[in-house]
Amino acid sequence: MDNRSIAVLKGLSLDIIQNAKAGHPGSCLSSAPILYTLFTKHLKVNPKNPDWINRDRFVLSSGHTSPLLYSMLYLCGYQISVDDLRNFRKFNSGTPAYPEIKTLGVEVTTGMHAQGLATSVGLALAEKIYAQKYNKKPKNSFDKKTKPLFNYYTYVLASDADMMEGLSYEAASFASHLKLNKLIVLYDSNKMTMDGSTDLTFSENVVSRFSSMGWHTQIVKNGNSVSDINKAIINAKKSKMPSLIQINTKIGDGSVLENTNKIHFGELTKEDYENIKKKLKIEGMPFLPDKEGADYIRDQVLKRAELEYTNYEKIYSEYKQELDQNQITQIENITYNNLYLDLSKLNLQINPEAKETLRDSNSKILNIIANNFYNIIGASDDTVGSTKAYLYDKGDITFNNFNARNIRLGLRENLMGAVVNGLALSGFRPVASTYLANSDYMITSIRNTALMNLPVTYIFTHDSITTGADGPSKQPIEQLAHFRAMPNINVYRPADIKEIIGTWQCIMQDKKPSIITLARTEVKPQNGTNANNVSKGAYIESEATGHIDAVIIATGAEVQVANSIQERLKHDGINIRVISMPCMEKFLEANDGYKSELFPYDAEVFVIEYESSLGWEKFVVDSDHLFTVDKFGVSASKEDSLKYQGVDIDSIIEKIKNIL
């Protein structure tokens, strides 16, 4: 019956691809026995309650194999219809080309290679944290009564492409460092990519690579053997380290194009498609799978689901009798993501004369939030001593202490983004920090954050050329423009501690992807900044004393620069209105009436921001009104760097006066 059911799974996947006239039939044929074995013999899920918190997680890192996953989810009883299968790759369907979390049963949006594998590290880490925090400890080695509340596995189906990406190394290295033994990677090793055999570009021994990092490794020589794959997964679940199972397969198994790159992408010929289905003994109309084979898949999955879920409900009922109400509330908030913190109710005393760097101000507010919000967890690369985005007195997570709340990723920025995505998918509100220049390493992970609309906050410090002597490689220029161009993410550049408070208030309310960038510059609270006005995106921070001759828009630490310029120009009889714009995205969402209030029709508009001009053109009449940075910096003092770029105060004042 296993072979019959696998044939049903393969046939349905091919139906989807042929109907769409696009897809990746090769990996669907090679990976079918792997997915079948995992779902029917091991995966602990409940299609009737897809968000069950203690379910096993399955991540399709080889996202191009999506027709196979959709077929399996349909056969298991998830809310995927035959129409969804027929509408694969079509507008607004539940079956997009690559898996997206909007489809029930899909855990992670995958597309870019190795992102699924890397995100799974965050999923597996979340299980460890929850297990240590909430599971009752056995009284002794003979105690068989104590059942864990959290004990799920994270499984990944990965491809040769995933293994080629450098991110897979970062993921494997860190997962081993934390001994995430409930992470099991099933590696479909079919040795073929779009352009040809992996022999062209990839000759390393993947198993040896993972073994050298401490992983438990196995090789299944026959990728069609359900028995061998099953035994390997059983062995992996006994390991005290993360596991890699290399499963040797044939891409396009059964096709005339078997073991060639021509089967990697695209529909099959009519003859090949029909012959494969004939060999599989599943001839007939498309999307009408053999009932006996289909029912066998569903019965195996649902029987285990019912048993596991019923047992969990009993265990949770027992736990509720011993957990305090606060712990029960925490678990329910994790499940439903309904926790909200109102910063206005916290005692946030501000000294208007205190002068400090914005990273220091942010550190204070972040730690106040973390003390009041148990689900904030911090992640950092090797710069936390400088970014100050650290949860003090909360400890560092290690392989034998998952009760802490800081994750040190080392120099693995791309992985850091993927890990916090996995944590956010598991109910956390993670914060990740590094220098803004280092964010280039993280673009793909951050893009995934935005695609999945996850409540991750990225904190990037040293966000301008005022880093001075560090030189051009450490001075960000184009990064802010890139992030502002990215859909579905709010970029905040607060001016002082008051705007930092307002920024965090917005972040806690919105529950969406956010970026905070902070200069290393020391500032003191500005007279006109206002925490509540951050939600408007922009507001009048300092009004002109008479008729408004010009408006200066400034962000971040440059707001105090704008205020200094306003004061000096006042002595020359020039009246300046200063607009602070901590979040361009929020301002652009405002109604036209509010926008016009800020910018009088007869006033010149200037912009001061020590970053790229890209995106600011919409606010000014020409580039002469932009005091921004469009060339790489130099290794020099802050003052010399500003003069080199023509954005020191004297140069700005002279240019404004000439224009006016």
C-alpha positions in Angstrom: 0.0 0.0 0.0 3.0 2.4 0.5 3.9 2.2 -3.1 0.3 2.7 -4.2 0.0 5.8 -2.0 3.3 7.2 -3.2 2.1 6.7 -6.8 -1.0 8.7 -5.9 1.1 11.5 -4.4 3.4 11.6 -7.5 0.5 11.5 -9.9 -1.4 14.3 -8.2 1.8 16.5 -8.2 2.2 15.9 -11.9 -1.4 16.7 -12.6 -0.9 20.1 -10.9 2.2 20.9 -13.0 0.7 19.8 -16.3 -2.4 21.8 -15.7 -0.4 24.9 -14.8 2.1 24.2 -17.6 4.9 25.1 -15.2 6.5 23.7 -12.1 9.4 21.4 -11.1 8.4 17.8 -11.8 11.9 16.4 -11.3 12.1 17.0 -7.5 8.4 16.2 -7.0 9.1 12.7 -8.4 12.4 12.2 -6.4 11.1 13.6 -3.1 7.7 11.9 -3.0 8.8 8.8 -1.0 10.6 11.1 1.5 7.5 13.3 2.1 5.2 10.3 2.1 7.3 8.5 4.8 7.6 11.6 7.0 3.9 12.5 6.9 2.5 9.0 7.3 5.0 7.5 9.7 6.2 10.4 11.8 4.8 14.0 11.4 2.7 15.0 14.4 0.1 17.4 13.0 -3.6 18.0 13.2 -5.2 19.1 9.8 -8.3 20.1 11.8 -6.3 22.4 14.0 -3.3 23.5 11.9 -2.0 26.0 14.4 -1.9 23.5 17.3 1.1 24.8 19.3 2.7 21.4 19.9 2.5 20.2 16.3 5.7 19.1 14.5 6.9 21.7 12.1 7.7 20.8 8.5 9.6 23.2 6.3 9.9 22.8 2.6 13.2 24.5 2.1 13.3 23.2 -1.5 10.3 25.5 -2.2 10.2 24.6 -5.9 8.8 21.2 -4.8 5.6 23.0 -3.8 3.2 20.8 -5.9 4.3 17.8 -3.9 3.6 19.6 -0.6 0.2 20.9 -1.8 -0.7 17.4 -2.9 0.2 15.9 0.5 -1.6 18.7 2.4 -4.7 18.0 0.3 -4.5 14.2 0.8 -4.0 14.7 4.6 -7.2 16.7 4.9 -6.0 20.3 5.2 -8.2 23.1 3.8 -6.9 22.8 0.3 -9.4 22.0 -2.4 -9.1 20.4 -5.9 -9.8 23.9 -7.2 -6.8 25.2 -5.3 -4.7 22.4 -6.9 -6.0 23.3 -10.4 -5.2 27.0 -9.7 -1.6 26.4 -8.9 0.5 29.6 -9.7 -2.7 31.5 -10.5 -3.8 34.9 -9.0 -5.1 34.8 -5.4 -5.0 31.0 -5.2 -4.0 29.0 -2.1 -1.3 27.3 -4.0 1.4 29.9 -5.1 4.5 28.9 -7.0 6.5 28.7 -3.8 5.0 27.9 -0.4 3.7 30.9 1.5 2.3 30.9 5.1 -1.1 32.0 3.9 -1.7 28.4 2.9 -2.8 26.3 6.0 -0.2 23.7 6.7 2.7 25.8 5.3 5.0 26.8 8.2 7.4 29.1 6.4 7.4 31.2 3.2 10.3 29.7 1.2 11.6 30.6 -2.2 15.2 31.9 -1.8 17.5 28.9 -1.3 18.4 27.9 2.2 16.1 30.4 3.8 13.8 27.5 4.9 16.6 25.5 6.3 17.9 28.6 8.2 14.5 29.6 9.5 14.0 26.1 10.8 16.8 26.7 13.3 14.6 29.4 14.8 11.6 27.0 14.9 13.7 24.3 16.6 15.2 26.9 19.1 11.7 28.0 20.0 10.8 24.4 21.0 13.8 24.3 23.3 12.9 27.6 25.0 9.3 26.6 25.6 10.3 23.1 26.8 12.7 24.5 29.4 10.3 27.2 30.5 7.0 25.3 30.8 7.7 21.5 30.9 7.6 19.9 34.3 10.8 18.2 35.3 10.7 14.4 36.2 11.1 13.8 39.9 13.7 11.2 39.2 14.9 8.8 36.5 12.1 6.4 37.3 9.4 9.0 37.0 7.2 7.9 34.0 4.2 10.1 34.9 5.7 13.4 33.9 4.7 14.3 30.3 6.2 17.2 28.4 3.9 20.0 27.3 6.2 21.0 24.5 8.1 18.3 22.6 7.8 18.9 18.9 10.2 18.2 16.1 11.2 20.4 13.2 11.7 18.6 9.9 13.2 20.1 6.8 13.2 18.9 3.2 16.3 20.4 1.6 17.9 20.2 -1.9 21.3 20.4 -3.4 20.7 24.1 -4.0 20.1 24.7 -0.3 23.4 22.9 0.5 25.3 25.1 -1.9 24.2 28.4 -0.3 26.6 29.7 2.3 23.6 30.3 4.6 23.3 26.5 5.0 26.7 26.5 6.6 25.7 29.3 9.1 22.5 27.4 9.9 24.2 24.0 10.4 27.0 25.5 12.5 24.7 27.3 14.9 22.2 24.5 15.2 25.1 22.2 16.2 26.5 24.8 18.7 23.1 24.8 20.5 22.6 21.0 20.1 19.2 21.4 18.6 18.5 17.7 18.5 14.9 18.0 17.5 15.9 19.5 14.1 16.0 16.8 11.4 17.0 17.7 7.8 16.0 15.4 5.0 18.4 16.1 2.2 17.1 15.0 -1.3 20.4 14.5 -3.0 19.5 14.1 -6.6 22.7 15.8 -7.8 21.0 18.0 -10.3 20.3 21.7 -10.6 18.7 23.8 -13.4 21.9 24.2 -15.4 23.1 20.6 -15.1 24.8 18.1 -12.8 26.1 19.3 -9.5 29.5 17.9 -10.7 29.8 21.1 -12.6 30.1 23.2 -9.4 29.7 21.1 -6.2 32.1 18.3 -5.3 32.2 18.5 -1.5 30.9 15.7 0.8 27.9 17.3 2.5 27.6 14.5 5.1 31.2 15.0 6.1 30.6 18.8 6.3 27.7 18.3 8.7 29.6 15.6 10.6 32.5 17.9 11.1 30.1 20.4 12.8 28.8 17.8 15.2 25.6 16.7 13.4 24.3 13.2 13.6 24.4 12.0 10.0 23.1 9.1 7.9 22.9 8.1 4.3 19.9 6.4 2.7 21.2 4.8 -0.5 17.9 4.0 -2.0 15.6 7.0 -2.0 12.6 4.9 -3.0 12.8 2.7 0.1 10.1 3.7 2.6 11.6 1.2 5.1 15.1 2.7 4.9 13.9 6.3 5.1 11.7 5.4 8.1 14.5 3.7 9.9 16.8 6.7 9.4 14.1 9.1 10.8 13.7 6.8 13.8 17.4 6.9 14.4 17.6 10.6 14.0 14.9 11.1 16.7 17.1 9.3 19.2 20.1 11.6 18.6 21.3 14.2 21.1 22.4 16.4 18.2 20.7 17.8 15.1 20.4 15.3 12.3 21.1 15.2 8.6 19.8 12.3 6.5 21.2 12.3 3.0 18.7 10.5 0.8 20.1 9.5 -2.6 17.4 9.9 -5.3 17.0 10.2 -9.0 15.6 13.5 -10.2 12.5 12.9 -12.4 12.4 9.2 -11.3 10.4 7.3 -14.0 10.6 10.0 -16.7 12.4 9.6 -20.0 14.3 12.7 -18.7 15.3 11.0 -15.5 18.7 12.1 -14.1 18.9 15.1 -16.4 18.5 18.8 -15.8 15.8 19.0 -18.5 13.3 17.5 -15.9 14.2 20.2 -13.3 11.7 22.8 -14.5 8.7 22.9 -16.9 5.8 20.7 -17.9 6.4 17.2 -19.2 5.5 16.2 -22.7 2.0 14.6 -23.0 3.6 11.2 -23.8 6.0 11.3 -20.9 3.3 12.4 -18.5 1.0 9.6 -19.6 3.7 7.0 -19.5 4.8 7.9 -16.0 1.2 7.6 -14.7 0.8 4.3 -16.6 4.0 2.9 -14.9 2.6 4.1 -11.6 -0.8 2.4 -12.4 -2.7 5.5 -11.7 -4.1 6.2 -15.2 -7.3 8.2 -15.4 -8.6 11.7 -15.2 -6.3 14.3 -13.7 -7.1 15.3 -10.1 -9.0 12.1 -9.4 -6.5 10.1 -7.4 -6.9 6.4 -6.6 -9.3 6.4 -3.7 -7.7 3.5 -1.8 -4.2 5.0 -2.0 -5.4 8.5 -1.1 -7.5 7.2 1.8 -4.5 5.3 3.2 -2.5 8.5 3.4 -5.3 10.4 5.1 -6.1 7.6 7.5 -2.5 7.3 8.7 -2.1 11.0 9.3 -5.5 11.6 10.9 -5.3 8.6 13.2 -2.0 9.7 14.6 -3.3 13.3 14.7 -6.3 12.4 16.7 -4.3 10.3 19.2 -1.5 12.9 19.6 -3.9 15.8 19.9 -6.2 14.1 22.4 -3.1 13.2 24.5 -1.9 16.8 24.4 -5.3 18.1 25.5 -5.2 15.8 28.5 -1.6 16.8 29.3 -2.5 20.5 29.0 -5.5 20.0 31.4 -3.1 18.4 33.9 -0.6 21.2 33.5 -3.3 23.9 34.1 -3.9 22.5 37.5 -0.3 23.1 38.5 0.7 26.1 36.4 -0.1 29.6 37.8 -2.5 31.8 35.9 0.3 33.9 34.6 2.0 30.9 33.0 -1.3 29.8 31.5 -1.9 33.3 30.1 1.6 33.3 28.6 1.0 30.0 26.8 -2.3 31.2 25.4 -0.7 34.5 24.3 2.0 32.5 22.5 -0.7 30.5 20.8 -2.9 33.4 19.7 -0.4 36.3 19.6 -2.7 38.6 21.4 -0.4 40.3 23.8 -0.1 44.1 23.7 1.9 46.5 25.8 0.9 50.1 26.3 4.1 52.1 26.9 2.1 55.1 28.0 1.3 53.3 31.2 5.0 52.7 32.1 7.0 55.2 34.1 9.5 56.5 31.6 11.2 59.5 33.2 13.2 61.6 30.8 15.9 64.1 31.8 15.6 66.9 29.2 19.2 67.9 29.8 20.7 64.4 29.5 23.0 64.0 26.5 23.6 60.5 25.3 23.8 58.4 22.1 20.6 57.2 20.6 21.8 53.6 21.0 22.0 54.2 24.8 18.6 55.7 24.8 17.2 52.8 22.9 18.8 50.4 25.2 17.0 51.9 28.2 13.6 51.7 26.5 14.2 48.2 25.1 15.1 46.9 28.5 12.0 48.5 30.1 9.9 46.8 27.5 11.6 43.5 28.0 11.0 43.7 31.7 7.3 44.1 31.1 6.9 41.9 28.1 8.1 38.3 28.7 8.1 37.3 25.0 10.7 39.8 23.8 13.8 37.9 22.9 17.0 39.5 21.6 19.4 38.3 18.9 22.7 39.9 17.9 25.8 39.3 15.9 29.2 40.1 17.4 28.4 43.8 18.0 26.0 43.8 20.9 28.6 45.6 23.1 28.4 48.5 20.6 24.8 48.5 19.5 23.6 48.2 23.2 20.6 46.3 22.0 21.0 43.7 24.8 18.5 42.5 27.4 20.4 43.0 30.5 20.1 40.5 33.4 18.3 38.1 31.0 21.3 35.9 30.3 22.6 34.3 27.1 21.1 31.2 25.6 23.4 28.2 25.5 23.0 24.5 24.8 22.3 23.9 28.5 20.4 27.0 29.2 17.4 27.9 27.1 15.8 29.9 29.8 17.8 33.0 28.9 16.6 35.7 26.5 19.6 36.8 24.5 20.9 34.9 21.5 24.4 35.5 20.4 24.7 34.5 16.7 28.3 35.4 16.2 29.2 36.7 12.8 26.2 35.1 11.1 24.0 38.1 10.2 22.0 36.4 7.4 21.2 33.5 9.7 20.3 36.0 12.5 17.4 37.3 10.3 16.2 33.8 9.5 16.4 32.7 13.1 14.3 35.6 14.4 11.8 34.8 11.6 11.5 31.3 13.0 11.1 32.7 16.5 8.4 35.1 15.4 6.6 32.2 13.6 6.6 30.5 17.0 5.0 33.3 19.0 8.0 35.5 20.1 8.5 39.2 19.5 12.2 39.0 18.5 14.7 41.9 18.2 17.8 41.6 16.1 20.6 44.0 16.1 23.8 44.9 14.3 25.4 47.9 12.5 23.4 49.3 9.6 26.3 48.6 7.2 26.1 44.9 8.2 22.4 44.7 7.3 23.5 44.0 3.7 24.2 40.5 4.8 20.6 40.1 6.0 18.6 41.5 3.0 17.1 38.1 2.0 16.0 37.2 5.6 14.6 40.7 6.2 12.7 40.4 2.9 11.2 37.2 4.2 10.2 39.0 7.4 8.2 41.5 5.3 6.7 38.8 3.0 5.5 36.9 6.0 4.4 40.0 7.9 6.2 38.9 11.1 6.5 41.1 14.2 10.3 41.3 14.1 12.1 44.4 15.0 15.6 45.1 13.5 17.8 47.6 15.3 20.6 49.0 13.2 23.1 51.4 14.8 26.0 53.5 13.4 23.5 54.6 10.7 25.4 57.5 9.1 28.7 58.8 7.9 29.2 60.3 11.3 31.0 57.0 12.1 33.8 59.0 10.6 37.2 57.3 11.1 35.8 53.8 10.6 36.0 54.6 6.9 33.7 54.0 3.9 33.1 50.3 4.3 31.5 51.0 7.7 29.6 54.1 6.6 26.1 53.2 5.4 24.9 55.1 2.4 22.3 53.2 0.4 20.8 50.9 3.1 18.0 53.2 4.3 16.8 53.8 0.7 16.7 50.0 0.2 14.7 49.3 3.2 12.3 52.2 2.5 11.7 50.7 -0.9 10.9 47.3 0.6 7.1 46.8 0.9 5.4 46.0 4.2 8.1 47.2 6.6 8.2 50.4 8.6 11.6 52.1 8.9 12.0 54.4 12.0 14.8 56.9 12.4 14.0 58.5 15.8 15.6 61.8 16.7 15.9 61.4 20.5 14.7 59.3 23.4 11.1 60.7 23.2 10.8 59.6 19.6 12.4 56.3 20.5 9.5 55.8 23.0 7.0 56.7 20.3 8.7 54.3 17.9 8.4 51.4 20.3 4.8 52.3 21.0 4.0 52.1 17.3 5.9 48.8 17.0 4.0 47.2 19.9 0.7 48.4 18.4 1.3 47.5 14.8 2.7 43.9 15.2 4.4 44.2 11.9 8.0 44.2 10.6 10.0 47.2 11.7 13.4 48.6 11.4 15.0 51.2 13.9 18.1 52.9 12.8 20.2 55.0 15.2 23.2 57.2 14.8 26.2 57.0 17.1 25.9 60.7 17.7 25.2 62.1 21.2 21.9 64.0 21.4 19.8 65.4 24.2 16.0 65.5 24.1 14.9 68.2 21.6 12.4 70.8 22.8 9.7 70.0 20.2 9.9 66.2 19.8 6.9 64.2 20.8 6.5 60.5 21.4 2.8 60.5 20.4 3.5 62.2 17.1 5.7 59.4 15.8 2.6 57.5 14.8 1.9 60.4 12.3 5.2 59.6 10.6 6.1 63.4 10.5 5.1 66.4 12.4 6.2 70.0 13.2 9.0 69.7 15.6 10.0 73.4 15.8 7.8 76.2 14.3 9.1 79.2 12.5 8.8 82.5 14.4 7.1 84.4 11.6 6.2 83.9 8.0 7.6 80.5 7.0 10.4 81.0 4.4 11.4 77.4 4.3 10.8 74.0 5.7 13.5 71.6 6.7 12.7 67.9 6.9 15.1 66.0 9.1 15.3 62.5 10.6 17.2 60.9 13.4 20.2 62.8 14.9 19.9 65.3 12.0 16.9 66.8 13.7 19.2 68.5 16.2 21.3 69.7 13.2 18.1 71.2 11.7 17.3 72.9 14.9 20.8 74.5 15.1 20.4 75.7 11.5 17.0 77.1 12.3 18.5 79.1 15.2 21.3 80.5 13.1 19.2 81.5 10.2 16.8 83.3 12.5 19.5 85.8 13.1 19.6 86.4 9.4 15.9 87.0 9.3 15.1 83.7 7.7 12.3 81.8 9.4 12.5 78.0 9.2 9.9 75.3 10.2 11.6 72.0 11.2 9.7 68.9 10.4 10.8 65.7 12.1 10.0 62.6 10.0 10.8 59.5 12.1 8.9 57.2 9.7 8.4 58.1 6.1 6.1 55.1 5.5 3.6 56.3 8.1 3.7 59.8 6.8 3.0 58.7 3.2 -0.1 56.8 4.5 -1.5 60.1 6.1 -4.4 62.0 4.4 -3.6 64.8 2.0 -5.1 67.4 4.4 -2.5 66.6 7.1 0.3 66.5 4.6 -0.6 70.0 3.2 -0.7 71.4 6.8 3.0 70.6 7.2 4.2 72.2 3.9 2.9 75.7 3.0 2.6 76.1 -0.7 5.0 79.1 -0.8 7.8 77.7 1.3 11.0 76.1 0.0 11.4 72.5 1.3 14.8 71.1 2.2 15.8 67.7 3.5 18.7 66.8 5.8 19.6 63.2 6.2 23.1 61.7 6.1 22.1 58.9 3.8 21.2 58.4 0.2 18.9 61.0 -1.5 16.9 58.2 -3.2 13.3 58.5 -2.1 13.5 62.1 -1.0 13.0 63.5 -4.4 9.2 63.5 -3.9 9.5 66.2 -1.2 11.6 68.8 -3.0 11.7 70.7 -6.3 15.3 69.7 -7.2 18.4 68.0 -5.9 19.9 71.3 -4.7 17.3 71.1 -1.8 18.7 67.7 -0.6 21.4 67.6 2.0 22.0 63.9 1.7 24.9 61.6 0.8 25.3 60.0 -2.6 28.9 59.0 -2.6 31.0 56.7 -0.5 32.7 58.4 2.5 36.3 58.6 3.7 38.2 57.6 6.7 38.3 60.8 8.7 37.0 62.6 11.7 33.2 63.2 11.9 33.7 66.9 11.1 35.9 66.2 8.1 33.6 63.5 6.8 30.6 65.9 6.9 32.6 68.6 5.1 33.8 66.1 2.4 30.1 65.2 1.7 29.1 68.9 1.8 26.6 68.4 4.7 28.3 70.2 7.5 26.2 72.9 9.1 28.1 75.8 7.5 27.8 74.4 4.0 24.1 73.7 4.5 23.4 77.2 5.8 25.3 78.8 2.9 23.4 76.8 0.3 20.0 77.5 1.9 20.7 81.2 2.0 21.8 81.2 -1.7 18.7 79.4 -2.8 16.3 81.6 -0.7 
